[in-house]
Amino acid sequence: MANGNAASASPVEGDTCPRCGASFSCGMRAGDKVCWCAAYPPAFAVPDAGAGCFCPTCLAELIAQAQAIQQ
């Protein structure tokens, strides 16, 4: 379920996935008008600011899990 935009997210200092520890770029923190994660379907609430965002791989996995539970 990987997204082409998500796979191209390049690391920016300070963006670390709280789930797997991978470095990635959060578009909102990088100053992009729209973050790459907006291309994914809304499956759950955005994490608290202190929790951090998920990397493209983990976000895709978590969304797939949430969708499987809903079916």
VOLUMGU-49576 format. One record per atom (N, C-alpha, C): residue in one letter; x, y, z; atom name; chain. Coordinates in steps of 0.1 Angstrom, whole numbers, plus 2048, in hexadecimal, padded with zeros to 3 digits. Layout:
BEGIN
+------+-----+-----+-----+------+-------+
: rest :   X :   Y :   Z : atom : kette :
+------+-----+-----+-----+------+-------+
:    A :   X :   Y :   Z :   CA :     A :
...
+------+-----+-----+-----+------+-------+
# end
This chain:
BEGIN
+------+-----+-----+-----+------+-------+
: rest :   X :   Y :   Z : atom : kette :
+------+-----+-----+-----+------+-------+
:    M : 808 : 7F4 : 800 :    N :     A :
:    M : 800 : 800 : 800 :   CA :     A :
:    M : 809 : 80C : 800 :    C :     A :
:    A : 815 : 80B : 7FC :    N :     A :
:    A : 81E : 817 : 7FC :   CA :     A :
:    A : 819 : 821 : 7F2 :    C :     A :
:    N : 81C : 82D : 7F5 :    N :     A :
:    N : 818 : 838 : 7ED :   CA :     A :
:    N : 824 : 83E : 7E6 :    C :     A :
:    G : 824 : 841 : 7D9 :    N :     A :
:    G : 82F : 846 : 7D2 :   CA :     A :
:    G : 835 : 853 : 7D8 :    C :     A :
:    N : 82C : 85C : 7DD :    N :     A :
:    N : 830 : 868 : 7E3 :   CA :     A :
:    N : 837 : 865 : 7F1 :    C :     A :
:    A : 832 : 85C : 7F8 :    N :     A :
:    A : 838 : 858 : 805 :   CA :     A :
:    A : 846 : 852 : 804 :    C :     A :
:    A : 848 : 84A : 7FA :    N :     A :
:    A : 855 : 844 : 7F8 :   CA :     A :
:    A : 85F : 84E : 7F5 :    C :     A :
:    S : 85C : 85A : 7EF :    N :     A :
:    S : 866 : 864 : 7EC :   CA :     A :
:    S : 868 : 86D : 7F7 :    C :     A :
:    A : 862 : 86C : 803 :    N :     A :
:    A : 864 : 875 : 80E :   CA :     A :
:    A : 873 : 873 : 812 :    C :     A :
:    S : 87A : 87E : 812 :    N :     A :
:    S : 888 : 87E : 815 :   CA :     A :
:    S : 88A : 883 : 824 :    C :     A :
:    P : 894 : 87D : 82B :    N :     A :
:    P : 896 : 880 : 839 :   CA :     A :
:    P : 89A : 88F : 83B :    C :     A :
:    V : 894 : 894 : 845 :    N :     A :
:    V : 897 : 8A2 : 84A :   CA :     A :
:    V : 89A : 8A0 : 859 :    C :     A :
:    E : 8A5 : 8A7 : 85D :    N :     A :
:    E : 8A9 : 8A5 : 86B :   CA :     A :
:    E : 89D : 8A8 : 875 :    C :     A :
:    G : 89B : 89F : 87E :    N :     A :
:    G : 891 : 8A0 : 888 :   CA :     A :
:    G : 885 : 897 : 885 :    C :     A :
:    D : 883 : 892 : 879 :    N :     A :
:    D : 878 : 88A : 876 :   CA :     A :
:    D : 87C : 87B : 877 :    C :     A :
:    T : 877 : 875 : 883 :    N :     A :
:    T : 87A : 867 : 886 :   CA :     A :
:    T : 86D : 860 : 889 :    C :     A :
:    C : 86A : 855 : 883 :    N :     A :
:    C : 85E : 84E : 885 :   CA :     A :
:    C : 85E : 848 : 894 :    C :     A :
:    P : 854 : 84B : 89B :    N :     A :
:    P : 853 : 845 : 8A9 :   CA :     A :
:    P : 851 : 836 : 8A9 :    C :     A :
:    R : 84D : 831 : 89E :    N :     A :
:    R : 84A : 822 : 89E :   CA :     A :
:    R : 856 : 81A : 89A :    C :     A :
:    C : 85E : 81E : 890 :    N :     A :
:    C : 869 : 816 : 88B :   CA :     A :
:    C : 877 : 81D : 88C :    C :     A :
:    G : 877 : 82B : 88F :    N :     A :
:    G : 883 : 832 : 890 :   CA :     A :
:    G : 889 : 837 : 883 :    C :     A :
:    A : 882 : 835 : 878 :    N :     A :
:    A : 887 : 839 : 86B :   CA :     A :
:    A : 887 : 848 : 869 :    C :     A :
:    S : 890 : 84E : 862 :    N :     A :
:    S : 890 : 85C : 85F :   CA :     A :
:    S : 887 : 85E : 853 :    C :     A :
:    F : 880 : 869 : 853 :    N :     A :
:    F : 877 : 86D : 847 :   CA :     A :
:    F : 874 : 87B : 848 :    C :     A :
:    S : 86E : 881 : 83E :    N :     A :
:    S : 86A : 88F : 83E :   CA :     A :
:    S : 85B : 891 : 840 :    C :     A :
:    C : 858 : 898 : 84A :    N :     A :
:    C : 84A : 89C : 84C :   CA :     A :
:    C : 848 : 8A9 : 844 :    C :     A :
:    G : 83F : 8A8 : 83A :    N :     A :
:    G : 83D : 8B4 : 831 :   CA :     A :
:    G : 839 : 8C0 : 839 :    C :     A :
:    M : 831 : 8BF : 843 :    N :     A :
:    M : 82C : 8CB : 84A :   CA :     A :
:    M : 838 : 8D2 : 851 :    C :     A :
:    R : 840 : 8CA : 858 :    N :     A :
:    R : 84C : 8CF : 85F :   CA :     A :
:    R : 856 : 8D5 : 855 :    C :     A :
:    A : 856 : 8CF : 849 :    N :     A :
:    A : 860 : 8D3 : 83E :   CA :     A :
:    A : 85B : 8E0 : 837 :    C :     A :
:    G : 84E : 8E4 : 83A :    N :     A :
:    G : 849 : 8F0 : 834 :   CA :     A :
:    G : 841 : 8EE : 827 :    C :     A :
:    D : 83F : 8E1 : 824 :    N :     A :
:    D : 837 : 8DE : 818 :   CA :     A :
:    D : 828 : 8E3 : 81A :    C :     A :
:    K : 822 : 8E6 : 80F :    N :     A :
:    K : 814 : 8EB : 810 :   CA :     A :
:    K : 80B : 8DF : 814 :    C :     A :
:    V : 80E : 8D3 : 80F :    N :     A :
:    V : 806 : 8C7 : 813 :   CA :     A :
:    V : 811 : 8BC : 815 :    C :     A :
:    C : 80F : 8B5 : 820 :    N :     A :
:    C : 818 : 8AA : 823 :   CA :     A :
:    C : 815 : 89D : 81B :    C :     A :
:    W : 81F : 895 : 818 :    N :     A :
:    W : 81D : 889 : 811 :   CA :     A :
:    W : 813 : 880 : 817 :    C :     A :
:    C : 811 : 881 : 824 :    N :     A :
:    C : 808 : 877 : 82B :   CA :     A :
:    C : 7FA : 87B : 828 :    C :     A :
:    A : 7F7 : 886 : 823 :    N :     A :
:    A : 7E9 : 88A : 81F :   CA :     A :
:    A : 7E4 : 882 : 813 :    C :     A :
:    A : 7ED : 87B : 80C :    N :     A :
:    A : 7E9 : 872 : 801 :   CA :     A :
:    A : 7E3 : 865 : 806 :    C :     A :
:    Y : 7E5 : 862 : 813 :    N :     A :
:    Y : 7E0 : 856 : 819 :   CA :     A :
:    Y : 7D2 : 858 : 81E :    C :     A :
:    P : 7CA : 84D : 81E :    N :     A :
:    P : 7BC : 84F : 823 :   CA :     A :
:    P : 7BC : 851 : 832 :    C :     A :
:    P : 7B3 : 859 : 837 :    N :     A :
:    P : 7B2 : 85B : 846 :   CA :     A :
:    P : 7AE : 84E : 84D :    C :     A :
:    A : 7B6 : 848 : 855 :    N :     A :
:    A : 7B3 : 83C : 85B :   CA :     A :
:    A : 7B2 : 83D : 86B :    C :     A :
:    F : 7B9 : 847 : 870 :    N :     A :
:    F : 7B9 : 849 : 87E :   CA :     A :
:    F : 7BE : 858 : 881 :    C :     A :
:    A : 7BC : 85C : 88D :    N :     A :
:    A : 7C0 : 869 : 891 :   CA :     A :
:    A : 7CF : 86C : 890 :    C :     A :
:    V : 7D3 : 878 : 88C :    N :     A :
:    V : 7E1 : 87C : 88B :   CA :     A :
:    V : 7E7 : 87B : 899 :    C :     A :
:    P : 7F3 : 876 : 89A :    N :     A :
:    P : 7F9 : 875 : 8A8 :   CA :     A :
:    P : 7FB : 883 : 8AE :    C :     A :
:    D : 7FB : 883 : 8BC :    N :     A :
:    D : 7FE : 88F : 8C3 :   CA :     A :
:    D : 80B : 895 : 8BE :    C :     A :
:    A : 80D : 8A2 : 8BF :    N :     A :
:    A : 819 : 8A9 : 8BA :   CA :     A :
:    A : 825 : 8A3 : 8C1 :    C :     A :
:    G : 824 : 89F : 8CE :    N :     A :
:    G : 830 : 899 : 8D5 :   CA :     A :
:    G : 833 : 88B : 8D0 :    C :     A :
:    A : 829 : 884 : 8CB :    N :     A :
:    A : 82B : 876 : 8C7 :   CA :     A :
:    A : 833 : 875 : 8B9 :    C :     A :
:    G : 831 : 87F : 8B1 :    N :     A :
:    G : 838 : 87F : 8A4 :   CA :     A :
:    G : 830 : 878 : 899 :    C :     A :
:    C : 834 : 87A : 88D :    N :     A :
:    C : 82D : 874 : 881 :   CA :     A :
:    C : 834 : 866 : 87E :    C :     A :
:    F : 82C : 85E : 877 :    N :     A :
:    F : 832 : 851 : 872 :   CA :     A :
:    F : 839 : 853 : 865 :    C :     A :
:    C : 843 : 84B : 862 :    N :     A :
:    C : 849 : 84A : 855 :   CA :     A :
:    C : 840 : 845 : 84B :    C :     A :
:    P : 843 : 846 : 83E :    N :     A :
:    P : 83A : 841 : 833 :   CA :     A :
:    P : 837 : 832 : 835 :    C :     A :
:    T : 841 : 82A : 838 :    N :     A :
:    T : 83F : 81C : 839 :   CA :     A :
:    T : 836 : 818 : 845 :    C :     A :
:    C : 839 : 81E : 850 :    N :     A :
:    C : 830 : 81B : 85C :   CA :     A :
:    C : 822 : 820 : 85A :    C :     A :
:    L : 821 : 82C : 855 :    N :     A :
:    L : 813 : 832 : 852 :   CA :     A :
:    L : 80B : 829 : 849 :    C :     A :
:    A : 811 : 824 : 83F :    N :     A :
:    A : 80A : 81B : 836 :   CA :     A :
:    A : 806 : 80E : 83D :    C :     A :
:    E : 80F : 809 : 845 :    N :     A :
:    E : 80C : 7FC : 84C :   CA :     A :
:    E : 801 : 7FF : 857 :    C :     A :
:    L : 801 : 80A : 85E :    N :     A :
:    L : 7F7 : 80D : 868 :   CA :     A :
:    L : 7E9 : 80F : 861 :    C :     A :
:    I : 7E9 : 816 : 856 :    N :     A :
:    I : 7DD : 818 : 84F :   CA :     A :
:    I : 7D7 : 80A : 84A :    C :     A :
:    A : 7E0 : 802 : 845 :    N :     A :
:    A : 7DB : 7F5 : 840 :   CA :     A :
:    A : 7D5 : 7ED : 84C :    C :     A :
:    Q : 7DC : 7ED : 857 :    N :     A :
:    Q : 7D7 : 7E6 : 863 :   CA :     A :
:    Q : 7C9 : 7EC : 867 :    C :     A :
:    A : 7C8 : 7F9 : 868 :    N :     A :
:    A : 7BB : 7FF : 86B :   CA :     A :
:    A : 7B0 : 7FC : 862 :    C :     A :
:    Q : 7B3 : 7FC : 855 :    N :     A :
:    Q : 7A9 : 7F8 : 84B :   CA :     A :
:    Q : 7A5 : 7E9 : 84C :    C :     A :
:    A : 7AE : 7E1 : 84F :    N :     A :
:    A : 7AB : 7D2 : 851 :   CA :     A :
:    A : 7A2 : 7D0 : 85D :    C :     A :
:    I : 7A4 : 7D8 : 867 :    N :     A :
:    I : 79B : 7D7 : 873 :   CA :     A :
:    I : 78D : 7DC : 870 :    C :     A :
:    Q : 78C : 7E6 : 868 :    N :     A :
:    Q : 77F : 7EB : 864 :   CA :     A :
:    Q : 777 : 7E2 : 85B :    C :     A :
:    Q : 77D : 7D9 : 855 :    N :     A :
:    Q : 776 : 7D0 : 84B :   CA :     A :
:    Q : 770 : 7C5 : 852 :    C :     A :
+------+-----+-----+-----+------+-------+
# end
